[in-house]
Amino acid sequence: MNLDELFQKSELIPVIIQDVESKEVLMLGFTNREAVELTMQTKTAWFWSRSRSKLWNKGESSGHFLHVRSMFTDCDTDTLLYLCKPEGPTCHTGAQNCFFNQIL
């Protein structure tokens, strides 16, 4: 895949993180071209932090890295899916995933 195709519509695109074994959705983040390139090089998930306006490697402070096993794009080539092997809980709160606040 040519990375230029991914970022034709926007400099930031969403990336869904899913557990490679259980298929549980763990989190949603945003990525830019540099973060995708770093993810491909290191095989750990890199993101663009919109709140801090900087790159971050998930697990750099907690040790709870997301080891990327596969990467997919959606049919519109504007969203990514990473199948990952998490090293510990994914959410910064300590929860297994970031989706635990039920609203319906």
MOPAC internal coordinates of N, CA, C and O (Angstrom, degrees):
PM7 1SCF
backbone

  N    0.0000 0     0.00 0     0.00 0    0    0    0
  C    1.4543 1     0.00 0     0.00 0    1    0    0
  C    1.5199 1   109.26 1     0.00 0    2    1    0
  O    1.2310 1   120.75 1   -42.74 1    3    2    1
  N    1.2765 1   116.16 1   137.26 1    3    2    1
  C    1.4560 1   123.80 1   175.89 1    5    3    2
  C    1.5353 1   108.00 1   -85.17 1    6    5    3
  O    1.2310 1   120.36 1   -58.42 1    7    6    5
  N    1.3216 1   116.92 1   121.58 1    7    6    5
  C    1.4639 1   120.03 1  -177.71 1    9    7    6
  C    1.5197 1   112.99 1   -63.71 1   10    9    7
  O    1.2310 1   120.00 1   156.81 1   11   10    9
  N    1.3233 1   117.60 1   -23.19 1   11   10    9
  C    1.4685 1   119.92 1   177.50 1   13   11   10
  C    1.5268 1   111.20 1   -59.37 1   14   13   11
  O    1.2310 1   120.38 1   144.91 1   15   14   13
  N    1.3304 1   116.88 1   -35.09 1   15   14   13
  C    1.4691 1   121.12 1   179.22 1   17   15   14
  C    1.5233 1   111.51 1   -62.44 1   18   17   15
  O    1.2310 1   120.41 1   143.59 1   19   18   17
  N    1.3368 1   116.82 1   -36.41 1   19   18   17
  C    1.4661 1   120.96 1  -177.72 1   21   19   18
  C    1.5189 1   112.83 1   -65.87 1   22   21   19
  O    1.2310 1   120.58 1   147.38 1   23   22   21
  N    1.3119 1   116.49 1   -32.62 1   23   22   21
  C    1.4562 1   119.72 1  -171.49 1   25   23   22
  C    1.5236 1   112.77 1  -112.52 1   26   25   23
  O    1.2310 1   120.72 1  -152.43 1   27   26   25
  N    1.3340 1   116.23 1    27.57 1   27   26   25
  C    1.4682 1   120.46 1   176.56 1   29   27   26
  C    1.5225 1   112.07 1   -70.30 1   30   29   27
  O    1.2310 1   120.06 1   143.42 1   31   30   29
  N    1.3285 1   117.49 1   -36.58 1   31   30   29
  C    1.4580 1   121.65 1  -175.33 1   33   31   30
  C    1.5223 1   113.36 1   -90.07 1   34   33   31
  O    1.2310 1   120.79 1   151.88 1   35   34   33
  N    1.3190 1   116.10 1   -28.12 1   35   34   33
  C    1.4589 1   120.07 1  -174.80 1   37   35   34
  C    1.5214 1   110.02 1  -159.47 1   38   37   35
  O    1.2310 1   120.82 1   -28.22 1   39   38   37
  N    1.3320 1   116.03 1   151.78 1   39   38   37
  C    1.4604 1   120.40 1   176.21 1   41   39   38
  C    1.5187 1   111.84 1   -75.76 1   42   41   39
  O    1.2310 1   120.39 1   157.58 1   43   42   41
  N    1.3338 1   116.85 1   -22.42 1   43   42   41
  C    1.4645 1   122.85 1   177.23 1   45   43   42
  C    1.5189 1   108.75 1  -119.11 1   46   45   43
  O    1.2310 1   121.05 1   -45.41 1   47   46   45
  N    1.3222 1   115.60 1   134.59 1   47   46   45
  C    1.4598 1   119.97 1   175.94 1   49   47   46
  C    1.5341 1   109.20 1  -131.59 1   50   49   47
  O    1.2310 1   120.50 1   -26.49 1   51   50   49
  N    1.3292 1   116.64 1   153.51 1   51   50   49
  C    1.4659 1   119.52 1   178.08 1   53   51   50
  C    1.5244 1   111.66 1   -73.73 1   54   53   51
  O    1.2310 1   121.75 1   -31.21 1   55   54   53
  N    1.3249 1   114.25 1   148.79 1   55   54   53
  C    1.4599 1   121.08 1   173.35 1   57   55   54
  C    1.5282 1   107.82 1  -132.62 1   58   57   55
  O    1.2310 1   121.30 1   -54.95 1   59   58   57
  N    1.3132 1   115.13 1   125.05 1   59   58   57
  C    1.4585 1   122.93 1   178.28 1   61   59   58
  C    1.5253 1   107.51 1   -93.03 1   62   61   59
  O    1.2310 1   120.94 1   -47.07 1   63   62   61
  N    1.3262 1   115.80 1   132.93 1   63   62   61
  C    1.4686 1   120.90 1   178.62 1   65   63   62
  C    1.5260 1   107.54 1  -107.49 1   66   65   63
  O    1.2310 1   121.45 1   -55.15 1   67   66   65
  N    1.3289 1   114.83 1   124.85 1   67   66   65
  C    1.4601 1   121.61 1  -178.01 1   69   67   66
  C    1.5266 1   108.34 1  -127.33 1   70   69   67
  O    1.2310 1   120.41 1   -39.65 1   71   70   69
  N    1.3251 1   116.82 1   140.35 1   71   70   69
  C    1.4595 1   121.87 1   176.60 1   73   71   70
  C    1.5285 1   109.16 1   -67.09 1   74   73   71
  O    1.2310 1   120.41 1   -54.42 1   75   74   73
  N    1.3153 1   116.82 1   125.58 1   75   74   73
  C    1.4649 1   121.57 1  -175.75 1   77   75   74
  C    1.5258 1   112.10 1   -63.05 1   78   77   75
  O    1.2310 1   119.64 1   150.89 1   79   78   77
  N    1.3210 1   118.28 1   -29.11 1   79   78   77
  C    1.4646 1   120.74 1  -177.41 1   81   79   78
  C    1.5294 1   112.62 1   -92.07 1   82   81   79
  O    1.2310 1   120.25 1   126.98 1   83   82   81
  N    1.3380 1   117.12 1   -53.02 1   83   82   81
  C    1.4650 1   120.48 1  -174.91 1   85   83   82
  C    1.5211 1   112.89 1   -85.07 1   86   85   83
  O    1.2310 1   120.10 1   161.91 1   87   86   85
  N    1.3275 1   117.41 1   -18.09 1   87   86   85
  C    1.4724 1   124.90 1  -174.87 1   89   87   86
  C    1.5295 1   112.85 1    69.45 1   90   89   87
  O    1.2310 1   119.81 1  -170.12 1   91   90   89
  N    1.3243 1   117.96 1     9.88 1   91   90   89
  C    1.4628 1   122.79 1   175.89 1   93   91   90
  C    1.5307 1   109.29 1   -64.19 1   94   93   91
  O    1.2310 1   120.38 1   -44.33 1   95   94   93
  N    1.3335 1   116.88 1   135.67 1   95   94   93
  C    1.4596 1   120.88 1   174.48 1   97   95   94
  C    1.5258 1   106.84 1   -77.48 1   98   97   95
  O    1.2310 1   120.72 1   -56.56 1   99   98   97
  N    1.3238 1   116.22 1   123.44 1   99   98   97
  C    1.4549 1   121.26 1  -174.35 1  101   99   98
  C    1.5228 1   113.43 1   -97.67 1  102  101   99
  O    1.2310 1   120.41 1   139.74 1  103  102  101
  N    1.3136 1   116.81 1   -40.26 1  103  102  101
  C    1.4656 1   119.65 1  -178.05 1  105  103  102
  C    1.5163 1   109.93 1  -167.38 1  106  105  103
  O    1.2310 1   121.71 1   -10.08 1  107  106  105
  N    1.3159 1   114.34 1   169.92 1  107  106  105
  C    1.4532 1   122.68 1   171.42 1  109  107  106
  C    1.5191 1   106.55 1  -128.96 1  110  109  107
  O    1.2310 1   120.89 1   -46.86 1  111  110  109
  N    1.3192 1   115.91 1   133.14 1  111  110  109
  C    1.4600 1   120.84 1   177.13 1  113  111  110
  C    1.5117 1   109.24 1  -135.28 1  114  113  111
  O    1.2310 1   121.16 1     4.67 1  115  114  113
  N    1.3155 1   115.38 1  -175.33 1  115  114  113
  C    1.4570 1   120.57 1   176.47 1  117  115  114
  C    1.5214 1   108.73 1  -122.44 1  118  117  115
  O    1.2310 1   121.50 1   -31.74 1  119  118  117
  N    1.3156 1   114.74 1   148.26 1  119  118  117
  C    1.4537 1   120.08 1  -176.67 1  121  119  118
  C    1.5184 1   110.05 1  -136.87 1  122  121  119
  O    1.2310 1   121.53 1   -25.06 1  123  122  121
  N    1.3141 1   114.68 1   154.94 1  123  122  121
  C    1.4567 1   120.58 1   172.27 1  125  123  122
  C    1.5289 1   107.88 1  -122.33 1  126  125  123
  O    1.2310 1   120.65 1     0.50 1  127  126  125
  N    1.2978 1   116.37 1  -179.50 1  127  126  125
  C    1.4643 1   120.14 1  -176.07 1  129  127  126
  C    1.5325 1   112.02 1   -58.07 1  130  129  127
  O    1.2310 1   120.45 1   134.87 1  131  130  129
  N    1.3211 1   116.75 1   -45.13 1  131  130  129
  C    1.4637 1   120.02 1  -178.91 1  133  131  130
  C    1.5252 1   111.40 1   -62.24 1  134  133  131
  O    1.2310 1   120.16 1   138.73 1  135  134  133
  N    1.3313 1   117.29 1   -41.27 1  135  134  133
  C    1.4632 1   120.77 1   179.16 1  137  135  134
  C    1.5271 1   111.07 1   -64.72 1  138  137  135
  O    1.2310 1   120.11 1   141.16 1  139  138  137
  N    1.3277 1   117.40 1   -38.84 1  139  138  137
  C    1.4703 1   120.32 1   177.17 1  141  139  138
  C    1.5283 1   110.37 1   -64.92 1  142  141  139
  O    1.2310 1   120.65 1   136.87 1  143  142  141
  N    1.3209 1   116.36 1   -43.13 1  143  142  141
  C    1.4670 1   119.69 1   178.55 1  145  143  142
  C    1.5300 1   111.19 1   -61.32 1  146  145  143
  O    1.2310 1   120.32 1   137.03 1  147  146  145
  N    1.3364 1   116.99 1   -42.97 1  147  146  145
  C    1.4710 1   120.76 1   177.67 1  149  147  146
  C    1.5329 1   111.25 1   -64.82 1  150  149  147
  O    1.2310 1   120.58 1   141.10 1  151  150  149
  N    1.3299 1   116.50 1   -38.90 1  151  150  149
  C    1.4645 1   120.67 1   176.84 1  153  151  150
  C    1.5272 1   110.21 1   -60.75 1  154  153  151
  O    1.2310 1   120.49 1   135.51 1  155  154  153
  N    1.3154 1   116.68 1   -44.49 1  155  154  153
  C    1.4643 1   120.38 1  -179.82 1  157  155  154
  C    1.5357 1   111.64 1   -66.00 1  158  157  155
  O    1.2310 1   120.35 1   144.63 1  159  158  157
  N    1.3184 1   116.95 1   -35.37 1  159  158  157
  C    1.4661 1   120.97 1  -179.64 1  161  159  158
  C    1.5198 1   112.30 1   -73.96 1  162  161  159
  O    1.2310 1   120.49 1   135.58 1  163  162  161
  N    1.3340 1   116.67 1   -44.42 1  163  162  161
  C    1.4694 1   120.98 1  -172.28 1  165  163  162
  C    1.5215 1   113.41 1   -94.15 1  166  165  163
  O    1.2310 1   120.44 1   161.89 1  167  166  165
  N    1.3315 1   116.77 1   -18.11 1  167  166  165
  C    1.4765 1   122.84 1  -175.18 1  169  167  166
  C    1.5252 1   111.93 1    63.39 1  170  169  167
  O    1.2310 1   120.74 1  -157.85 1  171  170  169
  N    1.3531 1   116.19 1    22.15 1  171  170  169
  C    1.4633 1   121.50 1   169.33 1  173  171  170
  C    1.5234 1   107.01 1  -122.84 1  174  173  171
  O    1.2310 1   120.39 1   -27.65 1  175  174  173
  N    1.3209 1   116.85 1   152.35 1  175  174  173
  C    1.4715 1   121.43 1  -172.77 1  177  175  174
  C    1.5254 1   111.95 1   -76.38 1  178  177  175
  O    1.2310 1   121.27 1   -56.31 1  179  178  177
  N    1.3276 1   115.18 1   123.69 1  179  178  177
  C    1.4567 1   124.23 1   174.07 1  181  179  178
  C    1.5219 1   108.19 1  -111.59 1  182  181  179
  O    1.2310 1   120.91 1   -32.96 1  183  182  181
  N    1.3319 1   115.87 1   147.04 1  183  182  181
  C    1.4517 1   122.14 1  -178.17 1  185  183  182
  C    1.5213 1   109.62 1  -137.13 1  186  185  183
  O    1.2310 1   121.52 1   -11.08 1  187  186  185
  N    1.3382 1   114.71 1   168.92 1  187  186  185
  C    1.4524 1   121.27 1   168.88 1  189  187  186
  C    1.5220 1   106.74 1  -105.64 1  190  189  187
  O    1.2310 1   120.47 1   -59.85 1  191  190  189
  N    1.3059 1   116.70 1   120.15 1  191  190  189
  C    1.4630 1   121.19 1   177.82 1  193  191  190
  C    1.5165 1   108.72 1   -81.01 1  194  193  191
  O    1.2310 1   120.41 1   -65.45 1  195  194  193
  N    1.3218 1   116.83 1   114.55 1  195  194  193
  C    1.4641 1   120.76 1   178.32 1  197  195  194
  C    1.5182 1   111.19 1   -70.80 1  198  197  195
  O    1.2310 1   119.51 1   147.87 1  199  198  197
  N    1.3265 1   118.54 1   -32.13 1  199  198  197
  C    1.4631 1   120.92 1  -178.55 1  201  199  198
  C    1.5280 1   111.88 1   -76.39 1  202  201  199
  O    1.2310 1   120.32 1   146.35 1  203  202  201
  N    1.3392 1   116.99 1   -33.65 1  203  202  201
  C    1.4688 1   120.23 1  -179.03 1  205  203  202
  C    1.5312 1   113.02 1  -101.95 1  206  205  203
  O    1.2310 1   120.73 1   172.98 1  207  206  205
  N    1.3286 1   116.21 1    -7.02 1  207  206  205
  C    1.4747 1   122.31 1  -179.02 1  209  207  206
  C    1.5279 1   112.13 1    52.85 1  210  209  207
  O    1.2310 1   121.46 1  -129.55 1  211  210  209
  N    1.3416 1   114.80 1    50.45 1  211  210  209
  C    1.4605 1   119.15 1   177.50 1  213  211  210
  C    1.5285 1   110.69 1  -157.11 1  214  213  211
  O    1.2310 1   121.51 1   -18.59 1  215  214  213
  N    1.3217 1   114.71 1   161.41 1  215  214  213
  C    1.4620 1   120.93 1   175.52 1  217  215  214
  C    1.5173 1   109.58 1   -71.00 1  218  217  215
  O    1.2310 1   120.77 1   -33.09 1  219  218  217
  N    1.3376 1   116.14 1   146.91 1  219  218  217
  C    1.4603 1   119.65 1   172.13 1  221  219  218
  C    1.5144 1   110.20 1  -146.52 1  222  221  219
  O    1.2310 1   121.74 1   -37.62 1  223  222  221
  N    1.3042 1   114.27 1   142.38 1  223  222  221
  C    1.4620 1   122.88 1   176.91 1  225  223  222
  C    1.5205 1   106.58 1   -98.31 1  226  225  223
  O    1.2310 1   120.58 1   -65.89 1  227  226  225
  N    1.3349 1   116.50 1   114.11 1  227  226  225
  C    1.4671 1   120.35 1  -178.90 1  229  227  226
  C    1.5198 1   109.21 1   -56.04 1  230  229  227
  O    1.2310 1   120.58 1   -59.09 1  231  230  229
  N    1.3018 1   116.51 1   120.91 1  231  230  229
  C    1.4567 1   122.30 1  -179.84 1  233  231  230
  C    1.5142 1   113.95 1   104.84 1  234  233  231
  O    1.2310 1   120.32 1   175.37 1  235  234  233
  N    1.3289 1   116.99 1    -4.63 1  235  234  233
  C    1.4656 1   119.11 1  -176.46 1  237  235  234
  C    1.5290 1   112.62 1   -62.13 1  238  237  235
  O    1.2310 1   119.75 1   149.25 1  239  238  237
  N    1.3203 1   118.08 1   -30.75 1  239  238  237
  C    1.4672 1   119.17 1   178.10 1  241  239  238
  C    1.5312 1   111.87 1  -104.25 1  242  241  239
  O    1.2310 1   119.71 1   147.76 1  243  242  241
  N    1.3213 1   118.15 1   -32.24 1  243  242  241
  C    1.4718 1   121.33 1  -176.87 1  245  243  242
  C    1.5227 1   113.61 1   -89.44 1  246  245  243
  O    1.2310 1   120.58 1   157.37 1  247  246  245
  N    1.3337 1   116.49 1   -22.63 1  247  246  245
  C    1.4643 1   120.08 1  -172.83 1  249  247  246
  C    1.5152 1   112.91 1    84.31 1  250  249  247
  O    1.2310 1   120.10 1   179.89 1  251  250  249
  N    1.3377 1   117.42 1    -0.11 1  251  250  249
  C    1.4625 1   122.54 1  -178.61 1  253  251  250
  C    1.5288 1   109.76 1   -94.12 1  254  253  251
  O    1.2310 1   121.27 1  -108.61 1  255  254  253
  N    1.3209 1   115.17 1    71.39 1  255  254  253
  C    1.4620 1   121.03 1  -178.22 1  257  255  254
  C    1.5242 1   111.58 1   -71.92 1  258  257  255
  O    1.2310 1   121.01 1   -25.02 1  259  258  257
  N    1.3080 1   115.67 1   154.98 1  259  258  257
  C    1.4599 1   123.38 1   172.39 1  261  259  258
  C    1.5191 1   106.70 1  -108.29 1  262  261  259
  O    1.2310 1   120.60 1   -72.00 1  263  262  261
  N    1.3252 1   116.46 1   108.00 1  263  262  261
  C    1.4633 1   122.52 1  -178.79 1  265  263  262
  C    1.5292 1   108.43 1   -85.26 1  266  265  263
  O    1.2310 1   120.92 1   -67.14 1  267  266  265
  N    1.3101 1   115.84 1   112.86 1  267  266  265
  C    1.4611 1   121.75 1  -173.56 1  269  267  266
  C    1.5227 1   109.92 1   -80.68 1  270  269  267
  O    1.2310 1   121.30 1   -59.02 1  271  270  269
  N    1.3212 1   115.12 1   120.98 1  271  270  269
  C    1.4728 1   121.81 1   179.12 1  273  271  270
  C    1.5260 1   111.80 1   -97.46 1  274  273  271
  O    1.2310 1   120.28 1   144.95 1  275  274  273
  N    1.3535 1   117.07 1   -35.05 1  275  274  273
  C    1.4662 1   122.02 1  -179.94 1  277  275  274
  C    1.5147 1   109.09 1  -148.90 1  278  277  275
  O    1.2310 1   121.17 1   -26.35 1  279  278  277
  N    1.3293 1   115.37 1   153.65 1  279  278  277
  C    1.4651 1   121.84 1   176.24 1  281  279  278
  C    1.5213 1   107.95 1  -131.04 1  282  281  279
  O    1.2310 1   120.89 1   -43.59 1  283  282  281
  N    1.3185 1   115.90 1   136.41 1  283  282  281
  C    1.4573 1   122.25 1   178.61 1  285  283  282
  C    1.5227 1   108.98 1  -132.36 1  286  285  283
  O    1.2310 1   120.91 1   -24.39 1  287  286  285
  N    1.3198 1   115.86 1   155.61 1  287  286  285
  C    1.4522 1   121.26 1   170.92 1  289  287  286
  C    1.5220 1   108.04 1  -114.20 1  290  289  287
  O    1.2310 1   120.69 1   -23.73 1  291  290  289
  N    1.3160 1   116.28 1   156.27 1  291  290  289
  C    1.4587 1   119.61 1   177.29 1  293  291  290
  C    1.5290 1   109.92 1   -80.28 1  294  293  291
  O    1.2310 1   120.71 1    -1.91 1  295  294  293
  N    1.3093 1   116.24 1   178.09 1  295  294  293
  C    1.4675 1   122.48 1  -175.41 1  297  295  294
  C    1.5218 1   113.28 1   -64.26 1  298  297  295
  O    1.2310 1   120.11 1   154.56 1  299  298  297
  N    1.3341 1   117.39 1   -25.44 1  299  298  297
  C    1.4635 1   121.44 1   179.76 1  301  299  298
  C    1.5305 1   112.69 1   -92.44 1  302  301  299
  O    1.2310 1   120.72 1   177.61 1  303  302  301
  N    1.3075 1   116.23 1    -2.39 1  303  302  301
  C    1.4666 1   123.29 1  -178.59 1  305  303  302
  C    1.5276 1   111.62 1    55.66 1  306  305  303
  O    1.2310 1   121.12 1  -135.58 1  307  306  305
  N    1.3584 1   115.47 1    44.42 1  307  306  305
  C    1.4618 1   118.36 1   176.63 1  309  307  306
  C    1.5259 1   113.32 1  -138.43 1  310  309  307
  O    1.2310 1   120.92 1  -167.01 1  311  310  309
  N    1.3228 1   115.85 1    12.99 1  311  310  309
  C    1.4602 1   122.59 1   175.33 1  313  311  310
  C    1.5224 1   107.76 1  -146.00 1  314  313  311
  O    1.2310 1   120.79 1   -36.58 1  315  314  313
  N    1.3236 1   116.09 1   143.42 1  315  314  313
  C    1.4585 1   120.61 1   177.95 1  317  315  314
  C    1.5198 1   110.88 1  -112.17 1  318  317  315
  O    1.2310 1   121.58 1   -25.62 1  319  318  317
  N    1.3133 1   114.59 1   154.38 1  319  318  317
  C    1.4627 1   123.36 1   172.86 1  321  319  318
  C    1.5175 1   106.91 1  -127.10 1  322  321  319
  O    1.2310 1   120.88 1   -55.97 1  323  322  321
  N    1.3323 1   115.92 1   124.03 1  323  322  321
  C    1.4656 1   120.77 1   174.66 1  325  323  322
  C    1.5189 1   108.11 1  -109.20 1  326  325  323
  O    1.2310 1   120.84 1   -53.39 1  327  326  325
  N    1.3199 1   116.00 1   126.61 1  327  326  325
  C    1.4584 1   121.14 1   171.00 1  329  327  326
  C    1.5193 1   106.21 1   -93.16 1  330  329  327
  O    1.2310 1   121.05 1   -60.49 1  331  330  329
  N    1.3275 1   115.60 1   119.51 1  331  330  329
  C    1.4576 1   120.52 1  -170.15 1  333  331  330
  C    1.5211 1   112.71 1  -126.98 1  334  333  331
  O    1.2310 1   121.74 1   -23.97 1  335  334  333
  N    1.3065 1   114.28 1   156.03 1  335  334  333
  C    1.4566 1   122.80 1   169.13 1  337  335  334
  C    1.5281 1   105.39 1  -104.53 1  338  337  335
  O    1.2310 1   119.98 1   -74.93 1  339  338  337
  N    1.3455 1   117.64 1   105.07 1  339  338  337
  C    1.4672 1   119.32 1  -178.08 1  341  339  338
  C    1.5239 1   111.55 1   -74.56 1  342  341  339
  O    1.2310 1   121.41 1   -37.10 1  343  342  341
  N    1.3197 1   114.91 1   142.90 1  343  342  341
  C    1.4616 1   121.86 1   175.69 1  345  343  342
  C    1.5272 1   107.01 1  -105.71 1  346  345  343
  O    1.2310 1   120.76 1  -100.73 1  347  346  345
  N    1.3257 1   116.14 1    79.27 1  347  346  345
  C    1.4569 1   120.91 1  -175.47 1  349  347  346
  C    1.5162 1   110.78 1   100.68 1  350  349  347
  O    1.2310 1   120.30 1     5.40 1  351  350  349
  N    1.3401 1   117.02 1  -174.60 1  351  350  349
  C    1.4604 1   120.64 1  -179.76 1  353  351  350
  C    1.5276 1   110.94 1   -65.39 1  354  353  351
  O    1.2310 1   120.78 1   -31.26 1  355  354  353
  N    1.3273 1   116.12 1   148.74 1  355  354  353
  C    1.4612 1   120.90 1  -177.75 1  357  355  354
  C    1.5213 1   112.19 1   -87.27 1  358  357  355
  O    1.2310 1   119.75 1   139.65 1  359  358  357
  N    1.3047 1   118.08 1   -40.35 1  359  358  357
  C    1.4609 1   121.16 1  -175.07 1  361  359  358
  C    1.5327 1   111.72 1   -74.23 1  362  361  359
  O    1.2310 1   121.01 1   -35.78 1  363  362  361
  N    1.3305 1   115.68 1   144.22 1  363  362  361
  C    1.4656 1   120.53 1   177.76 1  365  363  362
  C    1.5275 1   112.44 1   -63.91 1  366  365  363
  O    1.2310 1   120.14 1   164.10 1  367  366  365
  N    1.3475 1   117.34 1   -15.90 1  367  366  365
  C    1.4762 1   121.12 1   178.57 1  369  367  366
  C    1.5205 1   111.60 1   -80.80 1  370  369  367
  O    1.2310 1   120.76 1   169.34 1  371  370  369
  N    1.3462 1   116.15 1   -10.66 1  371  370  369
  C    1.4593 1   120.73 1  -175.87 1  373  371  370
  C    1.5163 1   112.63 1    99.52 1  374  373  371
  O    1.2310 1   120.14 1   174.92 1  375  374  373
  N    1.3328 1   117.33 1    -5.08 1  375  374  373
  C    1.4646 1   121.45 1   177.64 1  377  375  374
  C    1.5270 1   109.63 1   -73.94 1  378  377  375
  O    1.2310 1   121.14 1   -25.13 1  379  378  377
  N    1.3185 1   115.42 1   154.87 1  379  378  377
  C    1.4603 1   121.59 1  -179.35 1  381  379  378
  C    1.5307 1   112.01 1   -59.57 1  382  381  379
  O    1.2310 1   121.00 1   141.32 1  383  382  381
  N    1.3475 1   115.70 1   -38.68 1  383  382  381
  C    1.4692 1   120.31 1   177.16 1  385  383  382
  C    1.5201 1   108.13 1  -138.20 1  386  385  383
  O    1.2310 1   121.24 1    -6.98 1  387  386  385
  N    1.3094 1   115.24 1   173.02 1  387  386  385
  C    1.4629 1   121.11 1  -176.93 1  389  387  386
  C    1.5358 1   113.70 1   -90.07 1  390  389  387
  O    1.2310 1   120.05 1  -178.97 1  391  390  389
  N    1.3151 1   117.51 1     1.03 1  391  390  389
  C    1.4592 1   121.68 1  -175.15 1  393  391  390
  C    1.5176 1   110.87 1  -112.35 1  394  393  391
  O    1.2310 1   120.93 1  -102.04 1  395  394  393
  N    1.3446 1   115.84 1    77.96 1  395  394  393
  C    1.4589 1   120.21 1  -179.18 1  397  395  394
  C    1.5258 1   112.99 1  -126.73 1  398  397  395
  O    1.2310 1   119.99 1  -179.00 1  399  398  397
  N    1.3210 1   117.62 1     1.00 1  399  398  397
  C    1.4720 1   121.23 1   179.06 1  401  399  398
  C    1.5259 1   109.22 1   -98.79 1  402  401  399
  O    1.2310 1   120.84 1   -87.81 1  403  402  401
  N    1.3302 1   116.00 1    92.19 1  403  402  401
  C    1.4648 1   120.62 1  -178.72 1  405  403  402
  C    1.5106 1   110.41 1   -73.28 1  406  405  403
  O    1.2310 1   120.58 1   -47.08 1  407  406  405
  N    1.3370 1   116.50 1   132.92 1  407  406  405
  C    1.4692 1   119.92 1   178.64 1  409  407  406
  C    1.5158 1   113.06 1  -118.80 1  410  409  407
  O    1.2310 1   119.51 1   173.25 1  411  410  409
  N    1.3244 1   118.54 1    -6.75 1  411  410  409
  C    1.4682 1   121.22 1   175.83 1  413  411  410
  C    1.5078 1   109.19 1  -145.06 1  414  413  411
  O    1.2310 1   120.10 1   180.00 1  415  414  413

